[in-house]
Amino acid sequence: DPVRGNAVPAPPPGGFDLGEVPALLDRGWRFPTALPGRLELFAAHTAPAGYLYLGYSDGLSVVSVFVDSGVLDGEKLRGWHAQRYDGHTIWMRNSAEQGTIWASGDHVYTVFADAPADTVDAAVAALPHEPVPNLWNRLGRGAHRLLSWVNPFE
């Protein structure tokens, strides 16, 4: 389940929860140590449910990022609406706590934030997204489809 509810944990009282970072990097996880708006990584760990949690803060605002393996099923996102954002489809929820979900590669990203909208937009834009196909990629796929209609054995 990519939706984590209203989960924007505050930075831990001791300041940082980064002890698991070397093990995460060894297991192949890649994530930024900072996001736009002076948001610094203060927490990074895997949860028992198998997802990666990343917490970013500038001291006032908190942006929580949850990364799950899998495919995003938009049909199950009740209360969320699809929106085009910089050439990508993302799902947003209107609430006091800003929520955004999207898929990139074989991961689903969920962001909850207690931050100004422009800070959240910049943070979401800085995280991984599927590359937007260029004109030549789209033309190539279209030509392949046309040829498959002509040649049923392809």
C-alpha positions as CSV (number, residue, x, y, z in Angstrom):
1,D,0.0,0.0,0.0
2,P,1.8,3.2,-1.2
3,V,-0.4,5.5,0.8
4,R,1.0,6.0,4.3
5,G,-1.9,8.0,5.8
6,N,-1.0,11.3,7.4
7,A,2.6,10.4,8.1
8,V,4.9,13.4,8.5
9,P,7.1,12.4,11.4
10,A,9.0,15.2,13.0
11,P,12.8,15.0,13.2
12,P,13.9,12.7,16.1
13,P,14.7,14.5,19.3
14,G,18.4,13.6,19.0
15,G,18.5,15.3,15.6
16,F,19.4,12.6,13.0
17,D,18.5,9.0,12.2
18,L,21.1,8.2,9.5
19,G,22.9,5.2,10.9
20,E,21.3,2.9,8.3
21,V,22.5,5.0,5.3
22,P,25.7,2.9,4.6
23,A,23.7,-0.4,4.6
24,L,21.0,1.2,2.4
25,L,23.6,2.3,-0.1
26,D,25.2,-1.2,0.0
27,R,21.7,-2.7,-0.9
28,G,21.5,-0.4,-3.9
29,W,19.2,2.3,-2.7
30,R,20.0,5.7,-4.2
31,F,18.5,9.0,-2.8
32,P,19.5,12.6,-2.5
33,T,21.0,13.9,0.8
34,A,19.3,17.2,0.2
35,L,16.3,18.6,-1.7
36,P,15.6,22.1,-3.0
37,G,14.6,24.6,-0.4
38,R,17.5,23.7,2.0
39,L,15.8,20.5,2.9
40,E,18.5,18.2,4.5
41,L,18.1,14.5,5.0
42,F,17.6,13.8,8.7
43,A,16.3,10.2,8.5
44,A,16.7,7.2,6.2
45,H,15.7,3.7,7.1
46,T,13.7,0.8,5.9
47,A,10.4,-0.1,7.6
48,P,9.4,-3.6,8.6
49,A,6.7,-3.4,5.8
50,G,9.6,-3.2,3.3
51,Y,9.5,0.4,2.1
52,L,12.2,3.0,2.4
53,Y,11.5,6.1,4.5
54,L,13.4,9.3,3.9
55,G,12.9,12.4,6.0
56,Y,14.0,15.9,4.9
57,S,13.7,19.1,6.9
58,D,14.9,22.7,6.8
59,G,14.3,23.1,10.6
60,L,10.8,24.3,10.1
61,S,9.2,22.2,7.4
62,V,9.3,18.4,7.0
63,V,9.0,16.4,3.8
64,S,8.6,12.6,4.2
65,V,9.3,10.4,1.3
66,F,8.2,6.7,1.2
67,V,9.7,4.5,-1.6
68,D,8.0,1.1,-2.3
69,S,8.9,-1.5,-4.8
70,G,6.1,-2.2,-7.2
71,V,3.6,-0.7,-9.6
72,L,1.2,2.1,-8.9
73,D,-2.5,1.1,-9.3
74,G,-4.4,4.4,-9.7
75,E,-7.7,2.6,-9.4
76,K,-7.0,2.0,-5.7
77,L,-6.2,5.6,-4.9
78,R,-9.6,6.8,-3.7
79,G,-9.6,10.4,-2.7
80,W,-6.6,11.2,-4.9
81,H,-6.8,12.8,-8.4
82,A,-4.4,12.4,-11.3
83,Q,-2.6,15.5,-12.6
84,R,0.0,16.1,-15.3
85,Y,3.1,17.6,-13.8
86,D,6.1,18.4,-15.9
87,G,5.2,15.7,-18.5
88,H,4.5,13.0,-15.8
89,T,1.3,11.8,-14.2
90,I,1.2,12.2,-10.4
91,W,-1.6,11.7,-8.0
92,M,-2.4,14.4,-5.5
93,R,-4.7,14.6,-2.5
94,N,-6.2,17.9,-1.3
95,S,-5.6,18.1,2.4
96,A,-3.8,20.3,4.9
97,E,-0.9,17.8,4.7
98,Q,0.2,17.8,1.1
99,G,0.3,14.3,-0.4
100,T,1.7,13.3,-3.8
101,I,2.1,9.8,-5.3
102,W,3.8,8.7,-8.6
103,A,5.6,5.8,-10.1
104,S,9.1,5.8,-11.5
105,G,10.7,2.6,-12.8
106,D,9.8,-0.2,-10.5
107,H,9.2,2.0,-7.5
108,V,6.2,4.0,-6.2
109,Y,7.0,7.3,-4.5
110,T,4.8,8.8,-1.8
111,V,5.5,12.3,-0.4
112,F,3.7,13.9,2.6
113,A,4.8,17.3,3.6
114,D,4.2,19.9,6.2
115,A,5.8,22.6,4.1
116,P,4.9,25.5,1.7
117,A,3.5,24.4,-1.6
118,D,6.5,25.7,-3.6
119,T,8.9,23.8,-1.4
120,V,6.9,20.6,-1.9
121,D,6.7,21.1,-5.7
122,A,10.5,21.6,-5.9
123,A,11.1,18.5,-3.7
124,V,8.8,16.4,-5.8
125,A,10.5,17.6,-9.0
126,A,13.9,16.7,-7.6
127,L,13.0,13.1,-6.9
128,P,13.1,10.4,-9.7
129,H,10.5,10.4,-12.4
130,E,10.2,8.3,-15.6
131,P,11.9,10.1,-18.4
132,V,9.4,11.9,-20.7
133,P,9.5,10.3,-24.1
134,N,10.9,12.6,-26.8
135,L,9.4,13.0,-30.3
136,W,11.6,10.3,-31.8
137,N,10.7,7.7,-29.1
138,R,7.0,8.4,-29.6
139,L,7.3,8.2,-33.4
140,G,9.3,4.9,-33.1
141,R,6.6,3.3,-30.9
142,G,3.9,4.5,-33.3
143,A,5.7,3.1,-36.3
144,H,6.2,-0.2,-34.4
145,R,2.4,-0.4,-33.7
146,L,1.6,0.3,-37.4
147,L,4.0,-2.4,-38.6
148,S,2.6,-4.9,-36.1
149,W,-0.8,-4.4,-37.7
150,V,0.6,-5.2,-41.1
151,N,2.8,-8.1,-39.9
152,P,0.7,-10.2,-37.5
153,F,3.7,-12.5,-36.7
154,E,5.7,-9.7,-35.1
